[in-house]
Amino acid sequence: MEYQQAAEHFVALIQSQRERIAKMKEQRDFIDYDSLDPLIIGVVGGDGIGPAITKQAQRVLEFLLDEDVKAGRIEFRVIEGLTIERRAERNQAIPDDTLAEIKRCHIILKGPTTTPQEGDPWPNIESANVAMRKALDLFANVRPVRVPEEGIDWTFFRENTEGAYALGSHGIHIDGELAFDFTVATTEGSERIIRAAFDYADKNGKTKVTAVTKANVVKTTDGKFLDIAKRVAQEYPAIDLDDWYIDIMTAKLIDTKRRQQFQVLVLPNLYGDILTDEAAEFQGGVGTAGSANIGKRYAMFEAIHGSAPRMVEEGREKYADPSSMMRASVLLLQHIGREREAQRLTRALDICTAEERKLVMTGRDTGATGAAFADYIMDTIARES
């Protein structure tokens, strides 16, 4: 009986994935943000320290986009309801009413959310991040890492909607002795993330794209991803494609003789998650890094670290460092075509975190509050203008 149930479960997963493929094939071109009046930016605080650091990033964005906001060209909307408590109460990764509010926006600035895991008090609901990426079809997770003094200038394109995470809450147990999880790769899903990486390289003067897989062992899904990368590369003769296995790639990022050769990297979901966290350490850790999640209709920008519930339990959330959300805000500004504002914020972050450092964030009362740091950033933007 358990074997039959497992077989039926797998058939249902296949059917759901075929439906997803059909939807991907129906997609139109990317949205034109210049045609929107107004462009709506939804601000979703999330869990733990999320509301605190997201609020400070929103303040800085509103400061930079003041003229657009006053003219009604850009509107900010604060969206509540993505806390772990409410998601657990509804037994939904994203409550239906919250998702409806999110879908009425064009751009999402999102704080970190808590993902339930074995042994904690929360029900086994899907990650809110994974659910949002699937619901809004945010297939490209783009994470830049730049450390000029080390010769590091990497841009990671992590596939967001497939791989090991897509069906992460749909694994099965059999006989109490056997457990299965599933990973998935589709032609449509693999091709669009790989093409996005090559398009980025082409438009930004890059000469190399690196595909990262474990295709020598995970031959079916990773093999498919690598085969598609080789096919897409033929359309970009001015860009070289090389490929590395994920295990050796984690070593080569810390190889001072090799790492400067990498430019744009494209990876399936799980490998992208691991490698971008490693890469973030070079520019100060995951607490300083932001990421973009891009789809054709929606885009979501977030920190790459967790919700730090312990900081909230200890009453320290006001000391949480909002740098990650501000780095994500840089990507948001670039995505909507506000390159000048993005450069101003980038420059202010460099000054405040690496050059002057008049305020230091420690996560405790030994350092500055997030609000004071945001004030410092805005004062620096005004001074440098």
Buried (B, 14 or more C-beta within 10 A) or exposed (E): EEEEEBEEBBEEBEEEBEEBEEEBEEBEEEBEBEEBEBBBBBBBBBBBBBBBBBBBBBBBBBBBBEEBBEEEBBBBBBBEBBBBEBBBEBEBBBBEBBBEBBBEBBBBBBBBBBBBEEEEEEEEBBBBBBBBBBBBBBBBBBBBBEBEEEEBBBBBBBBBBBBBBBBBBBEBEEEEEEEEEBBBBBBBBBBBBBBBBBEBBBEEEBEBBBBBBBBEEBEEBBBBBBBBBEEBBEEBEEBBBEBBBBEEBBEBBEEEEEBEEBBBBBBBBBBBBBBBBBBBBBBBBBBBBBBBBBBBEBBBBBBBBBBBBEBBEEEBBBBBBBBBBBBBBBBBBBBBEBEEBBEBBBBBBEBBBEEEEEBEBEBEEEBBBBBBBBBBBBEBBEEEE
